[in-house]
Amino acid sequence: MSSVAVLTQESFKEHRSGLLQDKNAAGGPGAGEDEEELPTYKDAFPPLPEKAATPEGTQEPVNAWTKIRPLKSSVITQVFHVPLEERKYKDITQFGEGDQAKVCVDIMQKTGAHLELSLAKDQGLSIMVSGKLEAVMKARKEIVSRLQTQASATVAIPKEHHRFVIGKNGEKLQELELKTATKIQIPRPDDPSNQIKISGTKEGLEKAKHEILLISAEQDKRAVERVNIDKVYHPFITGAYNKLVGEMMQETGARINVPPPSVNKTEIVITGEKEQVALAVAMIKKIHEEKKKSTTTIAVEVKKSQHKYVIGPKGNTLQEILDRTGVSVEIPPSDNSSETVILRGEPDRLGQALTEVYAKANSYTVSSVSAPSWLHRFIIGKKGQNLAKITQQMPKVHIEFTEGEDRITLEGPTKDVQMAQGQIEVIVTDLVSRMDYTEITVDPKFHRHLIGKAGVNINRIKELHKVTVRIPPDNEKSNLIRIEGDPQGVQEAKRELLELASRMENERTKDLIIEQRFHRAIIGQKGEKIKEVRDKFPEVIINFPDPAQKSDIVQLRGPRTEVEKCSKFMQKMVAEMVKFVGFFFFFFFCFSIQ
């Protein structure tokens, strides 16, 4: 992981001490003995020089800011890698969308950090997080808890040390959880248990456990000894699967805390009774000295993509090699592009270890199957059914579909890959022989009408012609509609969709102003009169307003020419009604005079 340093209030003290060291180095011994030599706030952040001339005899520097090293940006960037086996959402067909995307958006909104996801060749997840330090740490914790599968572990320390893990107002515990991206549960004061429960990723568990044991060691009233041993010799002290360090603790009665591989520290902390600690320290130093004299190293090049096979699930393969050969295998971290693998051990055992490293690295192969990218969804099957059948038979095979690429990549044990490749090739051959696709362009403003209310139109076309139709969502602003399926069904669906689109392009909506008092007369008893109009103009939709609205607007919608004909017909109906009403009132008026 990479990060940019941030100068905070806490780190300012370290910064000052750094300045002091620089001054000591320049001035020789005794130059920094007095605390007053440390720069004050004014020294570190001096005012800009005045324009007035400097009094004679003084040599004030033109820019006193050169005393301090330049500050770096307050925005930091860190990259986190989630291995395939620890990914919570593994559906590669849903990458960049679905639940995983929703979680990422929620994390960004919640923390204020910016997230960028990418899929590695091994199908692990690389997440780049940018933002202020606090935001990045919070985002990291959210990523671990919501995008990675969780494991749990317990660590036992004396009950009286629990309060030091919690810290004042819980600040130490909160800091520890952010630092290790874990959830730490400490028993309540009235609970006699001394077991602290940790949940998170494997790497996070190791870090949190190590930190908790260090806190406990600092509070232990018994003897505490810290021994600095080069990191490369730690595997020989812990032994395979931590068996050797376990035996030493059992033999001496001391507690030995060796930093896990994921923690870049060389300090081994031993606590216990004075005699126990002394014995344990002697044993550790003896192993270290022996290994320094007796071991040698060889460096070999192994493809970066094969490193994970040498490491094995949760590092088990490295432990197996160490257990069988006594040789430690050092793999560069995943964010390092180096392909150099270093083997360290007894000269006569290096050959056997090297054979095992190459065997593990080459036990897996990468192959590909040619397949048009538009067929990928059909190869995967509905809800991944086709793919599930293959992966259930060959669970160690990773199958990768890359959008826009006409191939499928397979990776896993050689025999399993060959079997999976054969099955996928059969599916591809079958689909190519009986499937086709086409694309049509339709103005996006008509897409919703093509779909219909609750999808009624598009679902009917899909079922009738046995095809799949992809209409782009509104946010894509695309006019391209894709139809896939049986060749004949594709052509029929295409013709029907184009006809619908053409009809809509020719469609017109017109508002007629008809006094509301005539609406009932136009509709007629039980809708008989308006039915006659609709039968005469079947392609025109006639909508009358709700009587409660007291509106005079009657809306006509349909093909342009038909709407015009219907409009004239209805206007004629209204004119006749007005004429009839006028005649009726005239007749009634004449009759009343007589």
N, C-alpha and C positions, 0 to 999 in steps of 0.2 A: 504493500500500500504506500502511496505517496501522499505527502501532505506539505502544506506551506506553513512555516513557523508564524506564530502570532505573538506579538509583544503585549502581554497582559500585565495587570498590577503585580501578580505573583512573579511573573517571569522578569519583571523589571529589576528585581533584586539580583537575579542571576545575571542579567545584562550588566548591572553595575559591577558585579564581581568579575565579570569577563573583562571589563575596562580596567579594573584594578590589576588583573593578571597581566594584561598588556603593558601596563605602566611599570609593574614590577620587573617584567622581562627587559624593558628598556632601561630602567634605572638601576638595575642590579640589586643585590641583597639589601634588605632593610628599607627599600624604597616604599613599600606599602605596609609597614608595621603599624602605623597609626590609623585608627578607624576614620579620622578626619580626612584621610587621603581619598575616601570614597566620594565620588561626585554627588553633589546635591541635585535637587530638581533643576535649579537655575544653571548648574554646570551642564546637566544633560540636555536641557532645553533652554539655551541662552537667548536673550532678546536679540533681534537683528541689530547690526551696527548702525550707529547714528551717522548722519551725513556730515556732521561737523568734523573738522580736522582733529586728529588724535594729538593730545599734548606731546610736546617733544620729550624724548627720553623713554616713552613707553612703546612697546611693540605689540599692540593688540592685533590679533589675527583678523584678516578681512572677513572671514566667515567662520565663526566659532562652532558652527554646526558640524564641522569636520571632526569634532571630538567623538561623535557617536556614530555607530554603524547605522546604515539606512534601515528604516523600518520596512517590513514586508506587508503585503496585503492582508487585510483581516478576513478575506475570503479564502477558504481552504478547499482542497479537492482530495477525496479519498476514493480508492477503488476497492470494492469488496467482491470476492468470488464465491459463488454458491455452487458446490459440486453437484453433479446430476443426482447422485444418490440422496442429497440433502434438500433438493428442490421440492417445495410443497406442491407447486403447479407444474406438472411435467408434460402436459399436452402441447406438443410442438406445433400442432395446427392452430392453437389459440394464442401463440406468442404475440405479444403486443396488443392483445385485446382480452376480453373476458375478465374473470375474477382477478387475475394477476395485475392487469392494467388498472382496474378499479382500486386495488390495494395501493399501487404506486401513486396514483393521483391523490388518494386519501392521505398517504404519508407526506406528500409534498405540501398539501394544504395544512396538515396538522403541525408540521415542523418548520415550514418555510425554506427547506432545503430543495435543491433541484436534483432530480434523478434521471439518469440515462441508462437504459438497459441494452445489453447486446448478448447474443447467444454465441458461446464459444464452440469450437469444433467438437469438443467432447460433450456438447449439449449442457455444459455447466452454464451458470448465469453470471455475467460480469455486470456489476452495478457501479456506475460512477456517480458519486454524491458530491455536490458543490454547495457551499454556503458558509455562513459563519460557524465557528467552532462548535458552539452549543447546538446549533441546528443540525449540523452533520452528525454529532454524537447521538442526538435524539433520533435522527433518521436511521442511523445504524442499528440502534436498539429495536426500532420498529421493523426494519428489514429482517433482522434475525428472528424476531418473534412471529412475523407474519408471512415471510417468504421462504423460510427454512424450516425443515422438520425439527422438532425439539426432542432433546434427550434430557435425562436428569441424573443427578449424582448427589451423594451426601458427603460431608466432611465433618469429622468430629474434632472439636476443640474444647478446652475446659469452659464450663458454663460461665465462669467469671470473666472470660475474655470476650463474650458475645457483645457486651456493651461497647467495646472498642471497635468492633466490626460495624456497629450501627453508627457510632460517632454522635457528636452534638447535634441534636434535632434531626437525626437521621441523615446528616449530610454525607458522612463517610460511606454509608450503605448506598446512597443514591449515586455518589461518584463511582463507586465500585461497579454498580450495575451498568452505568453508562460506559465505563471503560472496557468492560468485558462483554457487553451486550447480552447480559443474562438476567434472570429473575432469581433473586436470593431471598429465601424464606428462613427467618430466624425464629426459633421457638419463643413463645411468650415467657416472661419472667417466672410465672407460676408453673410452667411446664418443666419437669425435671430433665428432659432430654437435652443432650449436648450436641445433637446432630443438626447441622445446617444444611438445608436442601437447596440445590442449585438446578435451575432448568435453563436450557439454551442449546447452542450447537456444541459439538465435541470440542472444538477449539476454544470456545467461550468457557466451557466447563473447566477445562484445564487451567486457563488463565485465572478464573475466579477462585478455584481451589488453591492455586499457588499463592495468590494475594492474601486469602484468608489465613492460610498457614503462616505466612510471613507476619501478619498482624499479631497472630497468636504467639509466635516466637518472640516478638518484641516485648510482649507483656509477661512472658514466662519468667518467673523468679529464679528458675534454675539456670544452669549455664547455657549460653548461646555462642555458637562459633560459626563464623562465615568463612568459607573456603572458596577462593576463585580458581576455577578449573576451566580450561579452554572448552568451549561448547562442543567441539568435535570429539572430546573424550567422554562426554556425558553418557552416551549409549553403553560404554564399557562399565560405567559405575552403576547404572540402573539395571543393566542386563536386559535380555529379551523379556518382554512382557513384565518388566519391573521386578523380575524374580530375584536378581542379585541384591538390589537395594532393600527388598523386603526381607531377605535373609539377614542382611547386615543389621537392620532395625531389630529383628527378633533376637539376634545374637547379642547386640550391645544394649538394647533397651532404650536407645536414643531415637529421636524422631529426625529423619533425614528428608529434607525438602529439596528435590532437584527440579529446576525449572523445566516445564514441558518444552518440546521442540518448537512450539509456536511462540514461546516467549524468548525474546532475544536477550537473555541474561546469562552470565557465566557463574554467578554466585550461588553456591550450595549452602543452605542453612541447616545447621545441626543443633538440636535442643535436647536437654535432658540433664541428668545428674552429671557432675563434673567428670567423674571417671568414665561414665558412659559416652559422653561427648568426646573426650580425649581418645577413647578407643575407636570410635566411629571415624573421627578425623584421621587417625593414623591409618585405618583400613582404606579410606578413600584416597589418601595421598599415596599409599603404597600401590594401589591399582593404577593411579595416574602415572606414577613414575615408571612402573613396569611397562605400561602401554606406550609411553613416550619412547622407551628404548627399543621395544620389541616389534612395534607395528610400523608398517610402511604404507604408502598409498599408490594407487594407480588411477589414472583418469581416463575415462572412455566417453565417446560421443554416442548419445542415444537420442533419437528424435523426440522433440518436445511432446508430441502427441502420444508417445509411448510411456512417458514418465509415470502417468497415473497407474499403468499396469505394473510397474516396478514397485510403486508405493503400496498398491492394493487397497481394498476397502478398509477405511479407518487406519491405514498404515500397517495392516496385518502382514503384508508380504515382506516389508522391511524387517519386521520382528521375526518372521520365519527364517529369513536369511541369516540374521544375527544369531538366532538360536541354533541353527544347524552348522554354521561355519565360524561363528565368533567374529564375523566381519561386519563393520558398520558401513551402510550405504548412504551417502550424502547426496540428496536431490536438491537442485536449485529451486527456490520458491516459484509458484505459478506465475507471479507477475514479473519474473526475470526471464529474459529471452534465451538465456544460456542453455545449451543442450549437454553440457559437461556433467557427467556423474562421477563422483569420487568414491572409491572403495578404500577403506582403511582397516587394516588387520594384520595378522601374522602372515609373513611372506608365503608360507606353504599352504595357506588357506584361501589366498586371494583368487587362485585359479578356479576353485570350486564355486566361490561366491560370484565370480565373473560369469561363469557358465549359467548360474541360476538367474542372474540379472538379465542376460541376453535371452534366456528361455522365456522369462516372464514378459520381456518387452516384445518378443516375436510370437508369443502365443496368441496374439490378437492381430487381426488383419483389417484393412479398410478396402471396401469394394464399392462399386456403383452400378446402378441399373438405369438404362436410358428409358425415360418416360416423359411424354409431353406434360408440361406443368399444369395444363388445364385438367388433366386426368388424375392429379394427385388426390383430390377430394374423393374420387370414386375408388381409388386404390385403398385409401384409409378406411372408407366405408362409413355408413351412418353411425355416428357416435363412436367412431374408431373400431367398429366390429371386425373388419377384415384384418386390420393391423393387430388387434388384440389376439386373434387366433395365432398369428405368427409369433408374437412376443411371449405368449403363454408357453409355446413349445420351446422357444429359444430366448429365455429371459435375459441372457447376457448380451444379446445383440441390440445395439443402439441403431435405430433407423431414423434418418434425418431427411426431411423434405424442405428444400429451400425455395421460397417463392420466386417465380420468374426463371428458375433453372430447370431444364428438361432432363433432370436426372435425380436419382434417389441414392443417398449415401448410406452404406451399412458398415458398422464397426463392431467387432467383437471377436470371440474365439473363432479360429479359422474354419473349423468344421461347421459350426453353427451359422456362420456368415454364408457359407456355400449353400446350406440348406435353405436359409431365409431368402437368399438371392434367387434360387430356383423357383420358390413359391411366388415371389413377387413378379418374376418374369412371366409366369403363367397367367397371373391376373392382368398384367399389362397387355400381353398378346390378345387375350380375350376382349378386353375393353376397347383396344384399338380397332379390332375387327367389327365391333357392333355399335360403336359410339361415334358421334360427330358433334360439332359445335358451330355456332355462328354468332355474329354480333350485329345488332341493329342500333341505329342512332334515333333517339326520341328526345324531344325537348324536355328537360327536367320538370317543367311546370305541369306536364301531363302524367308524370310518373305515379302520383298518388291516385289519379283516376284509373290508370291501368291496373293498379293493385286492387282498388275497390275498397269498400267499407269492410273492415276486419279481414282484408285479403281475399274477399269472395271472388273477384275477377281472376286474379293471378292463380289462385288455388285451383279454380275450375280448369284453367288452361293447362296447368301442371298435371293434374289427374287425367284429363282427357287425352293429352298427347304423350304422357309418360316422359316428361322432361323436367329439368331443373332450370329455373329462370332467375338470374341475378340482376336485380334492379338496384343501382347504387343508392346509398343513403343520401339524404339532402345535403349533408355537410361535405360530401365529395364534389358536388356540383359537376357531375359527369353526365353526359348524354348517351353513354354506351351501355346497352343492355345485352347481357350474354345469355344464350340459350344452349343447353347441353343435354344430350341424351341420344335416343334412337334416331338415326338419320332422317327417317320419314317424319317422325314426331317433331324433330327440330324444325323442318321446313314448314310443317303445318302450323306450329306454334308461332313461327316467324311471320307467316302470312296473316294470322289472326291478330297478332299484336300490332302489325303495321296498319291493318285495316282500322283497328280501334284508335290508333294514334292519328291516322288520317282523318277519321271522323271527328276526333277532338280538335284537331287543328282547324277544321271547317266549322266547328261549333260556335254558336253565338248565344248570348244571353240578352234578353230584351225585357224591359219593364213597361207594362201597359198601365195607363192611368184609367181605372174604371171605378166610378163611385161605388162605395161599399154597399149601398142600398140595392145595387143590381147583382151583387155576387150570388145571392141565393137563387135568383131567377136564372142566372147563367148555369149554375150547378144543377138546378132542377131537383125534383123530388127523388130522393135516394140516389142522387148523382147521375140520373138518366141523361140529362141534356149534355153535361160535360163529358160523359162517356162517348156520346156521339161525336163530339169535337175531337177527343183523343183517338177514336177509331179512324177519323178522317185524316188525322196527322199523328200517326203512331210513333214517329221519331222525335216528337216534341214533348218535353216535360212541362206541364202546366201546374204552377204552384199558386194557390190562393192564400192570402194572409189569414192568421187566426182572427176570428171576429172580435176577440177581446182587444186586439191591437188597434182596431178602428183605422186600418190602413186602406188606401185606395190602390195600392200597387199589386198587380198580378204579374208574376214572373214567368217568362217563356224561355226554355233552353233546349237547344238542339241544332241540327244542321242549319246553316245560314238561310238557304232558300226556303226550307220548310218553316222556319221560325217566322219569316216574312209573310208567307201565305197564311199561316195560322193567325198572325197578328191582324191582317186585313179582315179575315173571316170573323174574328171575335169583335173587332171594331164595328163591322157591319151589323153583328148581332146587337151590340149595345145601341147603335144608331136606331135600329128598328124598335128597340125597347123604349128609347127616349121618345120616338115618334108616336108610339102607341100610348105612352103615358100622357103625352101632350094632347092627343086626340081625345083620350078618356076625360081629361080635365075640361077640355073645351065643350064636350058633349054634356058633361055634368053641369057646367056653368049655364049653358043654354036652357037646359031642362029646369034649372032652379029659377030662372027669370020668368018662364012661363007659369 
